[in-house]
Amino acid sequence: MAKFIPSPEEGNLKVLIVKDELADQDRGRIVPYKLYFPADATERCPVVIWSHGLGGSRDGAGFIARYLTSHGYVVCNIQHAGTDSSLWEGKPGHPWDNIRKAHIPRSASISRFHDVPFVLDQLPTLVERHPEAGRVMDTERLGMSGHSFGAMTTQVMAGQKFPDETGALVRLPEPRFRAGILYSPVPIKHLTDAPPDDVYGAIILPLFHMTGTDDSSPLENFTFQDRLAVYEHSRAERHLLIMEGGDHMVYNGSRGQLEENPKRRKHEEIIKVASLAWWEAFLRGNKEARNWLTEGGFAAWMGSSEGTYKMSPAL
């Protein structure tokens, strides 16, 4: 097994990007996507799906996608109509003010959840439509990730319960995924009063939870401590990174209304390296990467002044 050598620098593979969209005829819905792939990979590469936050788009988190792709991954950023940048684009005023004023029906949330299995069903179409990318895509090794609302989408794909349009708790687990990353996990106590052990205990995928001490919600009234509920009540294997001074928008690669964070560059380096180690461990079965995460290597590399890291095994 290849030795895992942590570095925030991009790898040796050339990153190419293609934008396109898929039409879901059954739902009358268009799902845009942005596909990052390594042009000169010599082996088939695991595929990571990324889901944006509320008001975001397929263009978010490019620094994560480019980094992973340069190290031998295909990354597919998908866009969810009804909870995407259409909430603010072309409207007067600041984007976040428009997003706060927007009414997001439960149907829009549920539609975004169903976008993910639809895209997985369409992976053979992507392979045929983009043969240069398709030749390196390993559609049997799949990971799911997302920021904020995209993290909640990942939680749902991992098996978390959520209320449907009637308020009843349901599940939409996606067994084709092997693991996931939550960039700013989202608690759903504002949506249900069900016991958290019941809601988050239904998660069945290993998940890496990433947050920071300044990761309060820009749209809802909760802090980073509230985000920990997803970790604390899950029964699957889970890892937790809390970056000192880490804020909500660092994962997206843009700042929104937040002031510039002096630790942004350092936090981006930590996010990239931690993400790569996770996918190496769970999508490539790299024991060196897994041991680096679980046996103190990552925490030592990051430094105790930059944050804390821990993991809990499956119950």
C-alpha positions as CSV (number, residue, x, y, z in Angstrom):
1,M,0.0,0.0,0.0
2,A,1.3,3.4,-1.0
3,K,2.6,5.6,1.9
4,F,0.5,8.6,2.6
5,I,2.5,11.8,2.6
6,P,0.4,14.8,3.7
7,S,0.8,17.9,1.6
8,P,-1.5,20.8,0.9
9,E,0.1,21.3,-2.6
10,E,-1.8,20.1,-5.6
11,G,-0.7,16.8,-7.1
12,N,0.9,16.0,-10.4
13,L,-2.3,15.3,-12.4
14,K,-3.6,17.9,-14.8
15,V,-7.2,19.0,-13.9
16,L,-9.8,19.5,-16.6
17,I,-13.3,20.8,-16.1
18,V,-16.5,20.3,-18.0
19,K,-19.9,21.9,-17.3
20,D,-23.2,20.2,-18.4
21,E,-26.6,19.3,-17.2
22,L,-28.9,16.3,-16.8
23,A,-32.6,16.2,-17.5
24,D,-34.8,14.2,-15.2
25,Q,-37.8,13.5,-17.4
26,D,-39.7,11.8,-14.6
27,R,-39.5,14.8,-12.3
28,G,-39.4,17.6,-15.0
29,R,-36.2,18.8,-13.4
30,I,-32.8,19.9,-14.7
31,V,-29.7,19.1,-12.6
32,P,-26.6,21.1,-13.7
33,Y,-23.2,19.7,-12.8
34,K,-19.5,20.6,-13.0
35,L,-17.2,17.7,-13.5
36,Y,-13.5,17.9,-12.5
37,F,-11.3,15.0,-13.8
38,P,-7.6,14.3,-14.1
39,A,-6.6,14.3,-17.8
40,D,-3.6,12.2,-17.5
41,A,-4.5,9.6,-14.9
42,T,-3.2,6.1,-15.6
43,E,-5.8,4.3,-13.5
44,R,-9.5,4.5,-12.8
45,C,-10.3,7.1,-10.1
46,P,-12.9,7.2,-7.3
47,V,-15.8,9.6,-7.8
48,V,-16.8,12.1,-5.2
49,I,-20.2,13.9,-5.4
50,W,-20.4,17.4,-3.9
51,S,-23.6,19.2,-2.9
52,H,-23.7,23.0,-2.4
53,G,-25.2,25.0,0.5
54,L,-28.4,27.1,0.4
55,G,-28.0,29.8,-2.3
56,G,-24.9,28.1,-3.8
57,S,-24.1,26.5,-7.1
58,R,-22.0,23.9,-8.9
59,D,-19.1,26.5,-8.9
60,G,-18.6,26.4,-5.1
61,A,-15.7,24.7,-3.2
62,G,-13.5,24.7,-6.3
63,F,-10.3,24.6,-4.2
64,I,-11.3,21.3,-2.7
65,A,-12.4,19.8,-6.1
66,R,-9.2,20.9,-7.9
67,Y,-7.0,19.6,-5.1
68,L,-8.7,16.2,-5.0
69,T,-8.7,15.8,-8.7
70,S,-5.0,16.6,-9.0
71,H,-4.4,13.7,-6.6
72,G,-6.4,11.2,-8.7
73,Y,-10.1,11.7,-8.0
74,V,-13.1,12.7,-10.2
75,V,-15.3,15.3,-8.5
76,C,-18.8,16.0,-9.6
77,N,-20.3,19.2,-8.2
78,I,-24.1,19.1,-8.7
79,Q,-26.6,22.1,-8.5
80,H,-30.0,21.9,-6.9
81,A,-32.8,24.0,-8.5
82,G,-34.9,25.8,-5.9
83,T,-32.2,26.0,-3.2
84,D,-29.4,27.3,-5.4
85,S,-28.1,30.7,-6.5
86,S,-31.4,31.4,-8.3
87,L,-32.6,32.6,-4.8
88,W,-30.5,35.8,-5.2
89,E,-29.1,36.1,-8.7
90,G,-30.4,39.1,-10.6
91,K,-32.2,40.5,-7.5
92,P,-31.4,43.8,-5.8
93,G,-29.8,43.8,-2.4
94,H,-27.2,41.5,-0.8
95,P,-27.5,37.8,-1.7
96,W,-27.7,36.6,1.9
97,D,-30.5,39.1,2.6
98,N,-32.5,37.7,-0.4
99,I,-31.8,34.1,0.8
100,R,-33.1,35.0,4.3
101,K,-36.3,36.4,2.8
102,A,-36.9,33.4,0.5
103,H,-39.5,30.8,1.3
104,I,-38.0,27.4,0.9
105,P,-40.8,24.8,0.8
106,R,-40.2,21.3,2.0
107,S,-40.7,20.1,-1.5
108,A,-37.6,22.0,-2.6
109,S,-35.5,20.3,0.1
110,I,-36.8,16.9,-0.8
111,S,-36.2,17.5,-4.5
112,R,-32.6,18.3,-3.8
113,F,-32.2,15.0,-1.9
114,H,-33.6,13.1,-4.8
115,D,-31.1,14.8,-7.2
116,V,-28.3,12.7,-5.7
117,P,-29.6,9.2,-6.5
118,F,-30.7,10.5,-9.9
119,V,-27.1,11.7,-10.7
120,L,-25.8,8.3,-9.6
121,D,-28.2,6.6,-11.9
122,Q,-27.0,8.8,-14.7
123,L,-23.2,8.2,-14.2
124,P,-23.2,5.8,-17.2
125,T,-24.6,8.8,-19.2
126,L,-21.8,11.0,-18.0
127,V,-19.2,8.4,-18.9
128,E,-20.6,8.2,-22.5
129,R,-21.1,11.9,-22.8
130,H,-17.6,12.9,-21.6
131,P,-15.4,10.0,-22.7
132,E,-12.2,11.7,-21.7
133,A,-13.5,11.9,-18.1
134,G,-15.4,8.6,-18.4
135,R,-12.3,6.5,-19.2
136,V,-10.9,7.4,-15.7
137,M,-14.1,7.2,-13.7
138,D,-14.5,4.3,-11.2
139,T,-18.2,4.5,-10.6
140,E,-18.0,1.6,-8.1
141,R,-16.0,3.7,-5.6
142,L,-18.3,6.6,-4.7
143,G,-18.1,9.2,-1.9
144,M,-20.7,11.9,-1.0
145,S,-19.9,15.3,0.4
146,G,-21.4,18.8,0.8
147,H,-21.3,22.1,2.5
148,S,-24.1,23.3,4.9
149,F,-27.3,22.4,3.2
150,G,-25.1,20.1,1.1
151,A,-23.9,18.6,4.4
152,M,-27.5,17.9,5.3
153,T,-28.0,16.3,1.9
154,T,-25.0,14.1,2.6
155,Q,-26.4,13.2,6.0
156,V,-29.7,12.1,4.3
157,M,-27.7,10.0,1.8
158,A,-25.9,8.5,4.8
159,G,-29.3,7.4,6.3
160,Q,-30.3,10.2,8.6
161,K,-34.1,10.6,9.0
162,F,-35.8,13.8,7.9
163,P,-39.4,15.0,7.8
164,D,-41.3,14.7,4.6
165,E,-44.0,17.2,3.4
166,T,-46.4,15.8,6.0
167,G,-43.9,16.0,8.8
168,A,-43.4,12.2,9.0
169,L,-39.8,11.1,9.5
170,V,-38.5,9.1,6.5
171,R,-35.2,7.9,5.2
172,L,-33.5,8.0,1.8
173,P,-30.2,6.1,2.3
174,E,-28.0,5.7,-0.7
175,P,-26.1,2.4,-0.5
176,R,-23.9,3.1,-3.4
177,F,-21.8,5.5,-1.3
178,R,-19.0,4.1,0.8
179,A,-18.4,7.2,3.0
180,G,-19.0,10.9,3.2
181,I,-17.7,14.3,4.4
182,L,-19.8,16.9,6.1
183,Y,-18.4,20.4,5.7
184,S,-20.4,22.2,8.4
185,P,-22.9,19.5,9.5
186,V,-26.5,20.7,10.0
187,P,-28.7,19.8,13.0
188,I,-32.4,19.6,12.2
189,K,-34.0,20.3,15.5
190,H,-35.8,23.2,13.9
191,L,-37.6,20.7,11.6
192,T,-38.5,17.9,14.1
193,D,-38.8,17.3,17.9
194,A,-38.0,13.6,17.5
195,P,-35.2,12.3,19.8
196,P,-31.8,13.0,18.2
197,D,-30.7,9.4,18.8
198,D,-33.6,8.4,16.5
199,V,-32.8,11.0,13.8
200,Y,-29.0,10.8,13.6
201,G,-28.7,7.3,14.9
202,A,-30.1,6.1,11.6
203,I,-26.9,7.1,9.8
204,I,-25.1,4.1,8.5
205,L,-22.1,5.5,6.5
206,P,-18.8,6.6,8.0
207,L,-18.7,10.4,8.0
208,F,-16.0,13.0,8.5
209,H,-17.6,16.0,10.3
210,M,-15.7,19.3,9.8
211,T,-16.5,22.5,11.6
212,G,-14.9,25.4,13.4
213,T,-15.3,27.5,16.5
214,D,-16.7,30.4,14.5
215,D,-18.9,28.2,12.3
216,S,-22.2,29.8,13.3
217,S,-25.1,29.6,10.8
218,P,-25.4,32.8,8.7
219,L,-29.1,32.1,8.2
220,E,-30.3,30.2,11.3
221,N,-29.8,30.9,15.0
222,F,-27.3,28.2,16.0
223,T,-23.6,27.9,16.7
224,F,-20.9,25.3,16.0
225,Q,-21.8,23.5,19.2
226,D,-25.2,22.7,17.8
227,R,-23.6,21.1,14.7
228,L,-22.0,18.5,17.0
229,A,-25.4,16.8,17.6
230,V,-25.0,15.0,14.3
231,Y,-21.7,13.6,15.5
232,E,-22.7,12.9,19.0
233,H,-25.9,10.9,18.2
234,S,-24.7,8.9,15.2
235,R,-23.9,5.2,15.6
236,A,-21.7,4.8,12.5
237,E,-18.0,5.4,12.5
238,R,-17.4,9.2,12.6
239,H,-14.5,11.6,12.8
240,L,-14.7,15.2,14.0
241,L,-12.4,18.1,13.1
242,I,-13.0,21.5,14.9
243,M,-10.7,24.2,13.6
244,E,-9.8,27.0,15.9
245,G,-11.4,30.2,14.4
246,G,-12.8,28.2,11.5
247,D,-15.9,29.9,10.1
248,H,-18.8,28.8,7.9
249,M,-17.8,30.0,4.5
250,V,-14.2,28.7,4.4
251,Y,-15.4,25.4,2.8
252,N,-17.1,27.1,-0.1
253,G,-14.0,29.1,-1.1
254,S,-15.9,32.4,-1.0
255,R,-16.6,34.8,1.9
256,G,-20.1,36.1,1.4
257,Q,-20.8,38.8,4.0
258,L,-18.1,37.4,6.3
259,E,-15.0,39.5,6.9
260,E,-11.7,38.1,5.6
261,N,-10.4,35.4,8.1
262,P,-6.6,35.7,8.7
263,K,-6.5,31.9,9.0
264,R,-8.3,31.2,5.8
265,R,-5.2,29.9,3.9
266,K,-4.2,27.6,6.8
267,H,-7.8,26.3,7.2
268,E,-8.0,25.6,3.5
269,E,-4.8,23.6,3.7
270,I,-6.1,21.6,6.7
271,I,-9.4,20.9,4.8
272,K,-7.7,19.7,1.7
273,V,-5.3,17.4,3.4
274,A,-7.9,16.0,5.8
275,S,-10.3,15.4,2.9
276,L,-7.7,13.6,0.8
277,A,-6.6,11.4,3.7
278,W,-10.3,10.5,4.3
279,W,-11.0,9.5,0.7
280,E,-7.7,7.7,0.5
281,A,-8.7,5.6,3.5
282,F,-12.4,4.9,2.6
283,L,-12.4,5.0,-1.2
284,R,-8.9,3.5,-1.9
285,G,-8.6,1.4,1.2
286,N,-5.2,3.0,2.0
287,K,-4.3,1.8,5.4
288,E,-1.4,4.3,5.7
289,A,-3.9,7.2,5.3
290,R,-6.3,5.6,7.8
291,N,-3.6,5.1,10.3
292,W,-2.4,8.7,9.8
293,L,-5.9,9.9,10.7
294,T,-6.6,7.6,13.6
295,E,-3.2,7.2,15.3
296,G,-2.3,10.8,15.8
297,G,-0.5,11.7,12.6
298,F,-3.1,14.2,11.4
299,A,-3.5,15.9,14.8
300,A,0.2,16.3,15.0
301,W,0.5,17.6,11.5
302,M,-2.3,20.1,12.1
303,G,-1.0,21.2,15.5
304,S,-3.0,21.6,18.7
305,S,-3.2,25.4,18.3
306,E,-5.1,25.0,15.0
307,G,-7.8,22.7,16.2
308,T,-8.9,19.4,17.6
309,Y,-9.6,16.0,16.0
310,K,-11.1,12.8,17.3
311,M,-13.0,9.8,16.1
312,S,-15.6,7.4,17.4
313,P,-15.9,3.8,16.1
314,A,-19.2,2.4,15.0
315,L,-21.5,1.3,17.8
